[in-house]
Amino acid sequence: MQVRRSRRGPQEPVDCQKCGAKDAIEIELTLPDDTEVHFASCHRCEHRWWSSNGEIIDLTQVLDKARRR
């Protein structure tokens, strides 16, 4: 798994999917199968979620894709 460093400058704030807080963090990752995923975590309620291609995905999907085959 590879963490991608953004060259776009400061990231836009991420809204929490659960509580609506405006200060969640987001980390972009490229999985071994070249799938780009985003991990987000809320500072206020500690909700965490994954997304790919703008769709929320389940952690089990991320783990399946992260396994090297």
Long-range contacts (C-beta under 8 A, 24 or more apart in sequence): 1-29, 1-30, 1-31, 1-32, 1-66, 2-29, 2-30, 3-27, 3-28, 3-29, 4-28, 4-29, 4-30, 4-36, 14-40, 16-40, 16-42, 16-44, 16-45, 16-47, 17-47, 17-49, 17-56, 18-42, 18-45, 18-47, 19-44, 19-45, 19-47, 21-45, 31-62, 31-65, 31-66, 32-65, 32-66, 32-67, 32-68, 32-69, 33-65, 33-69, 35-65, 37-62, 37-65
